[in-house]
Amino acid sequence: MGVPKRERGRPELVRERRRRGLSQEAAAEAVGVSPTTWARWERGEQGLRARHRARLAAVFRVEPAEVERWVDGWTFPETPSWPPVDCGGGSPAATVKSAELLWRYEMDPSRRHLLATLPFVPAALGEWLTSWTYDAPAASTAQGGSGRAVGLADVRRINEARQAFGQLDHQFGAGLVRPVVLRYLKTNVTPLLHGRYDDQVGAELMSAAAGMSWMAGWTAFDLNQHGAAQQHFGQVLKFAKAGNDSLTGVWALAALTLQAIHLDQPTWGLWLARGATATARRADAPPRVMALLLVREAWATAQQAHPAESRDRHAAHQIERLLGEAETAYQQGVTDADPAWVGRYDEVQLAAESGNCWRLLGKYERALEHAEAAVAAFQDRGLSRSAQINRTLAANSYLKLGEVEQALEVARPAIPAAKALASPRTVDFVKKFDENLTPYAGTVAVREFREHLRAELVA
């Protein structure tokens, strides 16, 4: 990936190398490139790919934005959405401005790579929760000016597009959907946000923009772009606060909870889950929303306490109580107050998430029952990603029960399916199962499975 030759090269990169007492050869070796490539970088004759920028940040122990300054001579401006702070409050105008900036960076080839390599920043979450909980919503979402008139029909089209993108994401993974979502945000949603609308349309528009922002965050999450995902989920909180939409804010907090769980940040997961539950109770959320949040809280509690290993009876009782409350809430059925997004969290999805809790509780037979039922149901619906994730979870439960050969048999079909999906997160579940096979590495069956896995992933 070449760049035009610079007259003065990259003096900041040279300065940082020398400050660390490194020769060009030593710096090149640390990053994993040839000395010739490093020299071209310093002279500004060759661009740096995203993986090399990320490696530079890791080797030199700096933030990715600092590497961007060395390489491209720019940094992100201080705005409410960058760095990730204050994502609960802000006027509608400030919210729109921060969203436009984030979406523009996503579509800018020269900046997109930085978003893709941003780390998840747990420290930002406390400020977000505080701002979300205590900041007052905007007094008005109306927008005047000379932009085009926006009506509820425009809002409905955004919501319909999000639902269509969500179905494609479920079937094929985020890799195929994310570019379309980002383009839709920039070319379709941004002009509407800059249009003319009254308070009613403005509030609905903020919620619709939040929903499409949620899709941008979710697809980044599925691609393991966790810093970018966090940014978009934070933007959902801003839109929800601007539109005084508590249930959409809950949706963002539930997504951040899942991300924290996935990244093994159980304390933050638990705080986010409790923040979501508290918001939902204040908003008198419908039963199925409460069911989702209670399961997420149980999951975060289980990940933090690890009761199967710690023998923490208090935590185990608390987790089982939350799961029982979630089941009771879900059985109350659909209501007219259900937000559209809760439809994707049906009985099968909630049971699958409950299975993770039972596994962490050490109830492996029950976890296996949930996972295998989820695999069958998701396959029947053509939701391959969810089916394969639960397949690997079922295989892990078989391992815990000591049934190694059965675990391998269950996991094997997940390998080609994970390859076919544009979902690195799904591949990660297969790799995690592979790690769990280490105690059995000496057996012929496990060696053959691992050889097959590596050959398939390389191919």
C-alpha positions as CSV (number, residue, x, y, z in Angstrom):
1,M,0.0,0.0,0.0
2,G,2.0,3.0,-1.2
3,V,1.8,6.6,-0.4
4,P,3.2,9.7,-2.2
5,K,6.8,10.4,-1.3
6,R,7.2,12.9,1.5
7,E,9.9,15.6,1.4
8,R,10.7,15.2,5.1
9,G,9.7,11.6,5.8
10,R,8.4,10.7,9.2
11,P,10.5,12.6,11.7
12,E,8.3,11.6,14.7
13,L,8.8,7.9,13.9
14,V,12.6,8.4,13.6
15,R,12.6,10.4,16.9
16,E,10.7,7.7,18.8
17,R,13.0,5.0,17.5
18,R,16.1,6.9,18.5
19,R,14.6,7.8,21.9
20,R,14.4,4.1,22.7
21,G,18.0,3.5,21.6
22,L,17.0,1.3,18.7
23,S,18.7,1.0,15.4
24,Q,16.6,0.6,12.2
25,E,17.5,-3.1,12.2
26,A,16.4,-3.6,15.8
27,A,13.2,-1.7,15.3
28,A,12.4,-3.7,12.2
29,E,13.0,-7.0,13.9
30,A,10.8,-6.0,16.8
31,V,7.9,-5.1,14.5
32,G,8.5,-8.1,12.2
33,V,9.5,-6.4,8.9
34,S,12.7,-6.1,7.0
35,P,15.2,-3.2,7.7
36,T,14.5,-2.0,4.1
37,T,10.8,-1.7,4.8
38,W,11.5,0.1,8.1
39,A,13.9,2.6,6.3
40,R,11.2,3.2,3.7
41,W,8.7,3.9,6.4
42,E,11.0,6.5,8.0
43,R,11.6,8.2,4.6
44,G,7.8,8.3,4.0
45,E,8.2,6.1,0.8
46,Q,5.9,3.3,2.0
47,G,2.6,3.1,3.9
48,L,2.0,1.1,7.0
49,R,-0.7,-1.5,7.0
50,A,-3.1,-1.8,9.9
51,R,-1.4,-4.8,11.4
52,H,2.0,-3.1,11.4
53,R,0.5,0.0,13.1
54,A,-1.1,-2.2,15.8
55,R,2.3,-4.0,16.2
56,L,4.1,-0.6,16.6
57,A,1.6,0.4,19.3
58,A,2.2,-2.9,21.1
59,V,6.0,-2.9,20.8
60,F,6.4,0.8,21.8
61,R,3.7,0.5,24.4
62,V,1.7,3.5,23.3
63,E,-1.9,4.2,22.3
64,P,-2.8,3.6,18.6
65,A,-3.5,7.3,18.2
66,E,0.1,8.1,19.0
67,V,1.3,5.8,16.2
68,E,-1.0,7.6,13.9
69,R,0.7,10.9,14.8
70,W,4.1,9.4,14.1
71,V,3.0,7.9,10.8
72,D,0.5,10.3,9.3
73,G,1.1,13.5,11.3
74,W,-2.4,13.8,12.6
75,T,-4.5,12.9,15.7
76,F,-8.2,12.7,16.3
77,P,-9.7,16.0,17.4
78,E,-11.1,16.3,20.9
79,T,-14.8,15.8,20.5
80,P,-17.5,14.2,22.6
81,S,-17.1,11.0,20.7
82,W,-13.3,10.9,20.5
83,P,-11.7,9.9,22.7
84,P,-14.6,7.8,24.1
85,V,-16.1,9.9,26.9
86,D,-19.4,11.5,27.9
87,C,-21.5,9.2,25.8
88,G,-24.6,9.6,27.9
89,G,-25.3,13.3,27.6
90,G,-25.1,16.1,25.1
91,S,-27.6,18.1,23.0
92,P,-29.1,16.6,19.9
93,A,-26.9,18.9,17.8
94,A,-23.7,17.6,19.6
95,T,-24.9,14.0,19.3
96,V,-25.4,14.4,15.6
97,K,-22.0,16.0,15.2
98,S,-20.2,13.2,17.1
99,A,-22.0,10.6,15.1
100,E,-21.2,12.2,11.8
101,L,-17.5,12.4,12.8
102,L,-17.4,8.7,13.8
103,W,-19.2,7.6,10.6
104,R,-17.0,9.8,8.4
105,Y,-13.9,8.2,9.9
106,E,-15.3,4.8,9.3
107,M,-15.7,5.6,5.6
108,D,-12.3,7.3,5.3
109,P,-9.7,4.8,4.1
110,S,-6.9,6.7,5.7
111,R,-8.5,6.6,9.1
112,R,-10.6,3.4,9.1
113,H,-7.6,1.2,10.0
114,L,-7.2,3.1,13.3
115,L,-10.8,2.4,14.3
116,A,-10.3,-1.3,13.4
117,T,-7.3,-1.6,15.7
118,L,-8.6,0.5,18.7
119,P,-8.6,-1.4,22.0
120,F,-11.6,-1.8,24.2
121,V,-11.3,0.9,26.9
122,P,-13.0,-0.3,30.2
123,A,-12.1,3.0,32.0
124,A,-14.5,4.9,29.7
125,L,-17.5,2.8,30.8
126,G,-17.8,4.4,34.3
127,E,-18.1,7.8,32.9
128,W,-20.7,6.6,30.3
129,L,-22.8,4.9,33.0
130,T,-22.7,8.1,35.2
131,S,-23.6,10.3,32.3
132,W,-26.3,8.0,31.1
133,T,-27.8,7.7,34.6
134,Y,-27.7,11.3,35.8
135,D,-27.6,13.6,32.7
136,A,-30.9,15.2,31.8
137,P,-32.4,14.4,28.4
138,A,-32.6,17.1,25.8
139,A,-35.5,19.5,26.2
140,S,-36.3,19.3,22.5
141,T,-35.2,17.2,19.5
142,A,-36.7,19.5,16.9
143,Q,-34.4,20.7,14.1
144,G,-35.0,23.7,11.9
145,G,-33.0,25.2,9.1
146,S,-32.9,24.7,5.4
147,G,-32.5,20.9,5.2
148,R,-35.1,18.6,3.7
149,A,-38.3,17.9,5.6
150,V,-38.1,14.6,7.5
151,G,-41.2,12.6,8.4
152,L,-42.1,9.4,10.1
153,A,-41.9,7.5,6.8
154,D,-38.2,8.3,6.6
155,V,-37.8,6.9,10.1
156,R,-39.6,3.7,9.3
157,R,-37.3,3.1,6.3
158,I,-34.2,3.3,8.7
159,N,-35.8,0.8,11.0
160,E,-36.7,-1.5,8.1
161,A,-33.2,-1.3,6.8
162,R,-31.8,-2.2,10.2
163,Q,-34.0,-5.3,10.4
164,A,-32.9,-6.4,7.0
165,F,-29.2,-5.9,7.8
166,G,-29.8,-7.8,11.1
167,Q,-31.2,-10.8,9.3
168,L,-28.2,-10.9,6.9
169,D,-25.8,-10.6,9.8
170,H,-27.4,-13.5,11.5
171,Q,-27.1,-15.7,8.4
172,F,-23.7,-14.8,7.0
173,G,-21.7,-12.9,9.7
174,A,-20.7,-9.3,10.0
175,G,-18.0,-9.2,7.4
176,L,-20.5,-9.0,4.6
177,V,-22.9,-6.6,6.3
178,R,-20.7,-4.1,8.0
179,P,-19.6,-2.1,5.0
180,V,-23.2,-1.7,3.9
181,V,-24.3,-0.6,7.3
182,L,-21.6,2.1,7.5
183,R,-22.4,3.4,4.0
184,Y,-26.1,3.6,4.9
185,L,-25.3,5.6,8.1
186,K,-23.2,8.1,6.1
187,T,-25.3,8.4,3.0
188,N,-28.8,7.9,4.2
189,V,-29.0,8.6,8.0
190,T,-26.7,11.6,8.2
191,P,-28.7,13.8,5.7
192,L,-31.9,13.0,7.6
193,L,-30.3,14.0,10.9
194,H,-29.4,17.4,9.3
195,G,-33.0,17.8,8.0
196,R,-36.0,19.6,9.4
197,Y,-38.3,17.9,11.9
198,D,-40.5,18.5,14.9
199,D,-40.1,17.0,18.3
200,Q,-42.1,13.8,17.6
201,V,-40.2,13.0,14.4
202,G,-36.9,14.1,16.1
203,A,-37.3,11.7,19.0
204,E,-38.2,8.8,16.6
205,L,-35.3,9.7,14.3
206,M,-32.8,9.7,17.3
207,S,-34.0,6.2,18.2
208,A,-33.8,4.9,14.6
209,A,-30.3,6.4,14.2
210,A,-29.4,4.6,17.5
211,G,-30.7,1.3,16.1
212,M,-28.5,1.6,13.0
213,S,-25.6,2.7,15.1
214,W,-26.2,-0.4,17.2
215,M,-25.8,-2.5,14.0
216,A,-22.5,-0.8,13.3
217,G,-21.3,-1.6,16.8
218,W,-22.6,-5.2,16.7
219,T,-20.9,-5.9,13.4
220,A,-17.6,-4.5,14.6
221,F,-18.0,-6.7,17.7
222,D,-18.5,-9.8,15.5
223,L,-15.3,-8.9,13.6
224,N,-13.3,-8.5,16.8
225,Q,-12.9,-4.7,16.3
226,H,-13.7,-4.1,19.9
227,G,-12.6,-0.5,20.2
228,A,-14.8,0.5,17.2
229,A,-17.7,-1.5,18.6
230,Q,-17.4,0.3,21.9
231,Q,-17.4,3.7,20.1
232,H,-20.6,2.8,18.2
233,F,-22.4,1.4,21.3
234,G,-21.5,4.6,23.1
235,Q,-23.0,6.6,20.2
236,V,-26.2,4.6,20.7
237,L,-26.3,5.8,24.3
238,K,-25.9,9.4,23.1
239,F,-28.8,9.1,20.6
240,A,-31.0,7.3,23.3
241,K,-30.3,10.1,25.8
242,A,-31.0,12.8,23.2
243,G,-34.3,11.2,22.3
244,N,-35.2,10.3,25.9
245,D,-35.5,6.7,24.9
246,S,-34.7,4.5,27.9
247,L,-35.3,1.2,26.3
248,T,-32.9,1.9,23.4
249,G,-30.3,2.9,26.0
250,V,-30.9,-0.4,27.7
251,W,-30.2,-2.1,24.4
252,A,-26.8,-0.4,24.2
253,L,-26.0,-1.3,27.8
254,A,-27.0,-4.9,27.2
255,A,-24.6,-5.0,24.2
256,L,-21.8,-3.5,26.1
257,T,-22.4,-6.1,28.9
258,L,-22.1,-8.9,26.3
259,Q,-18.9,-7.3,25.0
260,A,-17.4,-7.1,28.5
261,I,-18.3,-10.7,29.1
262,H,-16.7,-11.8,25.8
263,L,-13.5,-9.8,26.6
264,D,-13.3,-11.4,30.1
265,Q,-14.1,-8.1,31.9
266,P,-16.7,-9.5,34.4
267,T,-16.7,-6.6,36.8
268,W,-17.5,-4.1,34.1
269,G,-20.0,-6.6,32.7
270,L,-21.8,-6.8,36.0
271,W,-21.9,-3.1,36.5
272,L,-23.2,-2.6,32.9
273,A,-25.8,-5.3,33.4
274,R,-27.0,-3.8,36.7
275,G,-27.1,-0.3,35.1
276,A,-29.3,-1.7,32.3
277,T,-31.6,-3.5,34.8
278,A,-31.9,-0.4,36.9
279,T,-32.8,1.7,33.9
280,A,-35.3,-0.8,32.7
281,R,-37.0,-1.0,36.1
282,R,-37.3,2.8,36.2
283,A,-38.8,2.8,32.7
284,D,-41.2,0.0,33.6
285,A,-39.7,-2.1,30.8
286,P,-41.8,-5.0,29.4
287,P,-41.2,-8.5,30.7
288,R,-39.2,-9.8,27.8
289,V,-36.7,-6.9,28.1
290,M,-36.3,-7.7,31.8
291,A,-35.8,-11.4,30.9
292,L,-32.8,-10.6,28.7
293,L,-31.3,-8.2,31.2
294,L,-31.6,-10.7,34.1
295,V,-29.9,-13.4,32.1
296,R,-27.1,-11.0,31.2
297,E,-26.7,-10.1,34.9
298,A,-26.6,-13.8,35.8
299,W,-24.0,-14.5,33.2
300,A,-21.8,-11.6,34.3
301,T,-22.2,-12.7,37.9
302,A,-21.2,-16.2,37.0
303,Q,-18.2,-15.1,35.1
304,Q,-17.0,-13.0,38.0
305,A,-17.6,-15.6,40.7
306,H,-16.8,-18.8,38.8
307,P,-18.9,-20.8,41.3
308,A,-18.0,-24.1,39.7
309,E,-14.4,-23.5,40.8
310,S,-14.7,-21.2,43.8
311,R,-17.6,-23.1,45.4
312,D,-19.2,-19.7,46.2
313,R,-22.7,-20.8,47.3
314,H,-23.9,-17.3,47.7
315,A,-23.0,-16.4,44.1
316,A,-24.5,-19.7,42.9
317,H,-27.8,-18.9,44.7
318,Q,-27.8,-15.4,43.2
319,I,-27.3,-16.7,39.7
320,E,-30.0,-19.3,40.0
321,R,-32.4,-16.7,41.4
322,L,-31.7,-14.3,38.4
323,L,-32.2,-17.2,36.0
324,G,-35.5,-18.1,37.7
325,E,-36.7,-14.4,37.6
326,A,-35.7,-14.2,33.9
327,E,-37.7,-17.4,33.0
328,T,-40.8,-16.1,34.9
329,A,-40.5,-12.7,33.2
330,Y,-40.2,-14.3,29.7
331,Q,-43.3,-16.4,30.3
332,Q,-45.4,-13.3,30.7
333,G,-45.3,-13.1,26.9
334,V,-45.3,-10.4,24.3
335,T,-46.8,-6.9,25.1
336,D,-47.6,-3.9,23.0
337,A,-44.8,-2.1,24.8
338,D,-42.1,-4.5,23.5
339,P,-39.4,-2.6,21.5
340,A,-38.7,-4.0,18.0
341,W,-35.1,-5.0,19.0
342,V,-36.2,-7.4,21.7
343,G,-37.7,-9.7,19.1
344,R,-34.2,-11.1,18.2
345,Y,-33.9,-12.3,21.9
346,D,-36.5,-15.0,21.7
347,E,-36.8,-18.1,23.9
348,V,-34.0,-20.0,22.1
349,Q,-31.5,-17.1,22.4
350,L,-32.3,-16.6,26.1
351,A,-32.0,-20.3,26.8
352,A,-28.6,-20.4,25.0
353,E,-27.4,-17.5,27.1
354,S,-28.7,-19.3,30.2
355,G,-26.6,-22.3,29.2
356,N,-23.5,-20.3,29.7
357,C,-24.6,-19.6,33.2
358,W,-25.2,-23.3,34.0
359,R,-21.8,-24.2,32.6
360,L,-20.1,-21.6,34.9
361,L,-22.2,-23.0,37.7
362,G,-20.7,-26.5,37.0
363,K,-24.1,-27.9,35.9
364,Y,-22.7,-29.3,32.7
365,E,-25.6,-31.7,31.8
366,R,-28.0,-28.8,32.0
367,A,-25.6,-26.5,30.0
368,L,-25.3,-29.3,27.4
369,E,-29.1,-29.6,27.1
370,H,-29.4,-25.8,26.5
371,A,-26.6,-25.7,23.9
372,E,-27.8,-28.8,21.9
373,A,-31.3,-27.5,21.8
374,A,-30.1,-24.1,20.6
375,V,-28.0,-25.7,17.9
376,A,-31.0,-27.5,16.5
377,A,-33.3,-24.5,16.7
378,F,-30.8,-22.1,15.1
379,Q,-30.0,-24.5,12.3
380,D,-33.7,-24.8,11.5
381,R,-33.9,-21.0,11.1
382,G,-30.8,-20.8,9.0
383,L,-28.9,-18.9,11.6
384,S,-25.5,-20.5,11.1
385,R,-23.4,-18.3,13.3
386,S,-25.5,-18.8,16.4
387,A,-25.7,-22.6,15.7
388,Q,-21.9,-22.9,15.4
389,I,-21.2,-20.9,18.6
390,N,-23.6,-23.1,20.5
391,R,-22.1,-26.2,18.9
392,T,-18.7,-25.3,20.4
393,L,-20.3,-24.6,23.7
394,A,-21.9,-28.0,23.7
395,A,-18.5,-29.6,22.8
396,N,-17.0,-27.8,25.8
397,S,-19.7,-29.2,28.1
398,Y,-18.9,-32.7,26.8
399,L,-15.2,-32.1,27.7
400,K,-16.2,-31.1,31.2
401,L,-18.1,-34.3,31.5
402,G,-15.0,-36.2,30.4
403,E,-16.6,-37.4,27.1
404,V,-13.7,-36.3,24.8
405,E,-14.6,-38.3,21.7
406,Q,-18.2,-37.0,21.8
407,A,-16.8,-33.5,22.3
408,L,-14.7,-33.9,19.1
409,E,-17.6,-35.3,17.1
410,V,-19.8,-32.4,18.1
411,A,-17.1,-29.7,17.4
412,R,-15.9,-31.0,14.1
413,P,-18.8,-29.7,11.9
414,A,-18.2,-26.3,13.4
415,I,-14.9,-25.9,11.7
416,P,-16.0,-25.7,8.0
417,A,-19.1,-23.7,9.1
418,A,-17.0,-21.2,11.0
419,K,-14.7,-20.9,7.9
420,A,-17.7,-20.1,5.7
421,L,-19.0,-17.3,7.9
422,A,-17.6,-13.8,7.8
423,S,-17.4,-13.8,11.5
424,P,-14.0,-14.0,13.3
425,R,-15.8,-14.2,16.6
426,T,-17.2,-17.6,15.6
427,V,-13.7,-18.8,14.7
428,D,-12.5,-17.7,18.2
429,F,-15.0,-20.0,19.8
430,V,-13.5,-22.9,17.8
431,K,-10.0,-21.9,18.8
432,K,-11.1,-21.7,22.5
433,F,-12.4,-25.2,22.3
434,D,-9.0,-26.2,20.8
435,E,-7.3,-24.6,23.8
436,N,-9.5,-26.6,26.2
437,L,-8.3,-29.8,24.5
438,T,-4.8,-29.3,25.9
439,P,-5.1,-31.8,28.8
440,Y,-5.9,-34.4,26.2
441,A,-3.3,-33.4,23.7
442,G,-1.5,-36.8,23.8
443,T,-4.5,-38.8,22.5
444,V,-4.6,-39.8,18.9
445,A,-8.2,-38.4,18.4
446,V,-7.2,-35.0,19.7
447,R,-4.0,-34.9,17.6
448,E,-6.0,-35.7,14.5
449,F,-8.7,-33.1,15.3
450,R,-6.0,-30.4,15.9
451,E,-4.3,-31.2,12.6
452,H,-7.6,-31.0,10.8
453,L,-8.4,-27.7,12.5
454,R,-5.1,-26.1,11.6
455,A,-5.3,-27.3,8.0
456,E,-8.8,-26.0,7.6
457,L,-8.1,-22.6,9.1
458,V,-4.9,-22.1,7.0
459,A,-6.9,-23.1,3.9
